[in-house]
Amino acid sequence: MAEVRIGVDTTDRELVALLDRRFGYMRAAARIKPNREAVRDEDRKASVIAAAVSDAQARGIPGEVIADIWECLVEGSIAYEFEEWDRSR
């Protein structure tokens, strides 16, 4: 069990590093978008979540769990991008 927990903890650190990279893209998007209204894009949000669910299901991971996680991730990313957009103006 100790080895499994070490693996989980290592994976969690890797996920945080990947999220750091993803949020870097949110900062870049905030600088690029011409106006605050461009930050929220519901079509893009739906596409991102659908792609994650499809990838998860192809890997045998429960799609509904991934949909919930990605909903939170995307909404958090949008909120972060709004903050960055406001800060950059």
Phi and psi in degrees as GROMACS dihedral restraints (atoms count N, CA, C in turn):
[ dihedral_restraints ]
;  ai    aj    ak    al  type     phi  dphi    fc
    3     4     5     6     1   -60.6    20    10
    4     5     6     7     1   -40.6    20    10
    6     7     8     9     1   -65.0    20    10
    7     8     9    10     1   -38.3    20    10
    9    10    11    12     1   -63.5    20    10
   10    11    12    13     1   -44.6    20    10
   12    13    14    15     1   -64.7    20    10
   13    14    15    16     1   -38.1    20    10
   15    16    17    18     1   -61.8    20    10
   16    17    18    19     1   -42.8    20    10
   18    19    20    21     1   -62.3    20    10
   19    20    21    22     1   -42.6    20    10
   21    22    23    24     1   -63.3    20    10
   22    23    24    25     1   -46.3    20    10
   24    25    26    27     1   -62.8    20    10
   25    26    27    28     1   -41.1    20    10
   27    28    29    30     1   -63.7    20    10
   28    29    30    31     1   -44.3    20    10
   30    31    32    33     1   -62.4    20    10
   31    32    33    34     1   -41.0    20    10
   33    34    35    36     1   -59.8    20    10
   34    35    36    37     1   -41.8    20    10
   36    37    38    39     1   -64.9    20    10
   37    38    39    40     1   -39.0    20    10
   39    40    41    42     1   -64.3    20    10
   40    41    42    43     1   -39.4    20    10
   42    43    44    45     1   -63.5    20    10
   43    44    45    46     1   -42.1    20    10
   45    46    47    48     1   -63.1    20    10
   46    47    48    49     1   -40.2    20    10
   48    49    50    51     1   -62.6    20    10
   49    50    51    52     1   -41.0    20    10
   51    52    53    54     1   -66.6    20    10
   52    53    54    55     1   -38.3    20    10
   54    55    56    57     1   -66.1    20    10
   55    56    57    58     1   -35.4    20    10
   57    58    59    60     1   -59.1    20    10
   58    59    60    61     1   -43.9    20    10
   60    61    62    63     1   -63.8    20    10
   61    62    63    64     1   -43.3    20    10
   63    64    65    66     1   -61.6    20    10
   64    65    66    67     1   -44.2    20    10
   66    67    68    69     1   -67.5    20    10
   67    68    69    70     1   -26.2    20    10
   69    70    71    72     1   -61.9    20    10
   70    71    72    73     1   -39.1    20    10
   72    73    74    75     1   -66.7    20    10
   73    74    75    76     1   -32.6    20    10
   75    76    77    78     1   -65.5    20    10
   76    77    78    79     1   -39.6    20    10
   78    79    80    81     1   -62.4    20    10
   79    80    81    82     1   -42.7    20    10
   81    82    83    84     1   -63.9    20    10
   82    83    84    85     1   -43.7    20    10
   84    85    86    87     1   -61.5    20    10
   85    86    87    88     1   -39.4    20    10
   87    88    89    90     1   -62.5    20    10
   88    89    90    91     1   -35.2    20    10
   90    91    92    93     1   -72.9    20    10
   91    92    93    94     1   -31.3    20    10
   93    94    95    96     1   -83.6    20    10
   94    95    96    97     1   -38.3    20    10
   96    97    98    99     1   -64.5    20    10
   97    98    99   100     1   134.5    20    10
   99   100   101   102     1   -74.2    20    10
  100   101   102   103     1   -23.6    20    10
  102   103   104   105     1  -150.5    20    10
  103   104   105   106     1   163.3    20    10
  105   106   107   108     1   -62.6    20    10
  106   107   108   109     1   -32.9    20    10
  108   109   110   111     1   -63.8    20    10
  109   110   111   112     1   -23.7    20    10
  111   112   113   114     1   -75.4    20    10
  112   113   114   115     1   -12.6    20    10
  114   115   116   117     1   -65.2    20    10
  115   116   117   118     1   -46.7    20    10
  117   118   119   120     1   -90.1    20    10
  118   119   120   121     1   121.1    20    10
  120   121   122   123     1  -132.6    20    10
  121   122   123   124     1    96.8    20    10
  123   124   125   126     1   -62.3    20    10
  124   125   126   127     1   -34.8    20    10
  126   127   128   129     1   -64.2    20    10
  127   128   129   130     1   -44.1    20    10
  129   130   131   132     1   -63.8    20    10
  130   131   132   133     1   -42.8    20    10
  132   133   134   135     1   -57.1    20    10
  133   134   135   136     1   -49.8    20    10
  135   136   137   138     1   -60.7    20    10
  136   137   138   139     1   -39.8    20    10
  138   139   140   141     1   -65.4    20    10
  139   140   141   142     1   -43.1    20    10
  141   142   143   144     1   -63.1    20    10
  142   143   144   145     1   -45.4    20    10
  144   145   146   147     1   -66.4    20    10
  145   146   147   148     1   -43.8    20    10
  147   148   149   150     1   -61.5    20    10
  148   149   150   151     1   -40.1    20    10
  150   151   152   153     1   -64.7    20    10
  151   152   153   154     1   -41.2    20    10
  153   154   155   156     1   -65.2    20    10
  154   155   156   157     1   -42.1    20    10
  156   157   158   159     1   -63.8    20    10
  157   158   159   160     1   -44.4    20    10
  159   160   161   162     1   -61.3    20    10
  160   161   162   163     1   -45.4    20    10
  162   163   164   165     1   -62.6    20    10
  163   164   165   166     1   -43.1    20    10
  165   166   167   168     1   -61.2    20    10
  166   167   168   169     1   -47.2    20    10
  168   169   170   171     1   -62.7    20    10
  169   170   171   172     1   -37.0    20    10
  171   172   173   174     1   -64.4    20    10
  172   173   174   175     1   -26.0    20    10
  174   175   176   177     1   -92.9    20    10
  175   176   177   178     1    -2.4    20    10
  177   178   179   180     1    83.3    20    10
  178   179   180   181     1    18.6    20    10
  180   181   182   183     1   -96.9    20    10
  181   182   183   184     1   141.1    20    10
  183   184   185   186     1   -60.3    20    10
  184   185   186   187     1   118.1    20    10
  186   187   188   189     1   -60.6    20    10
  187   188   189   190     1   -36.1    20    10
  189   190   191   192     1   -67.2    20    10
  190   191   192   193     1   -32.7    20    10
  192   193   194   195     1   -68.2    20    10
  193   194   195   196     1   -45.5    20    10
  195   196   197   198     1   -64.3    20    10
  196   197   198   199     1   -39.1    20    10
  198   199   200   201     1   -59.2    20    10
  199   200   201   202     1   -43.4    20    10
  201   202   203   204     1   -64.6    20    10
  202   203   204   205     1   -44.8    20    10
  204   205   206   207     1   -62.1    20    10
  205   206   207   208     1   -45.6    20    10
  207   208   209   210     1   -69.2    20    10
  208   209   210   211     1   -33.0    20    10
  210   211   212   213     1   -58.0    20    10
  211   212   213   214     1   -48.1    20    10
  213   214   215   216     1   -64.8    20    10
  214   215   216   217     1   -43.7    20    10
  216   217   218   219     1   -61.8    20    10
  217   218   219   220     1   -47.6    20    10
  219   220   221   222     1   -68.2    20    10
  220   221   222   223     1   -43.0    20    10
  222   223   224   225     1   -63.6    20    10
  223   224   225   226     1   -40.5    20    10
  225   226   227   228     1   -64.3    20    10
  226   227   228   229     1   -37.4    20    10
  228   229   230   231     1   -66.8    20    10
  229   230   231   232     1   -40.2    20    10
  231   232   233   234     1   -64.3    20    10
  232   233   234   235     1   -45.5    20    10
  234   235   236   237     1   -59.6    20    10
  235   236   237   238     1   -43.1    20    10
  237   238   239   240     1   -63.4    20    10
  238   239   240   241     1   -42.4    20    10
  240   241   242   243     1   -65.1    20    10
  241   242   243   244     1   -38.0    20    10
  243   244   245   246     1   -59.1    20    10
  244   245   246   247     1   -46.2    20    10
  246   247   248   249     1   -59.9    20    10
  247   248   249   250     1   -44.9    20    10
  249   250   251   252     1   -66.9    20    10
  250   251   252   253     1   -38.5    20    10
  252   253   254   255     1   -61.8    20    10
  253   254   255   256     1   -47.6    20    10
  255   256   257   258     1   -62.0    20    10
  256   257   258   259     1   -40.6    20    10
  258   259   260   261     1   -67.5    20    10
  259   260   261   262     1   -32.2    20    10
  261   262   263   264     1   -83.4    20    10
  262   263   264   265     1    -4.2    20    10
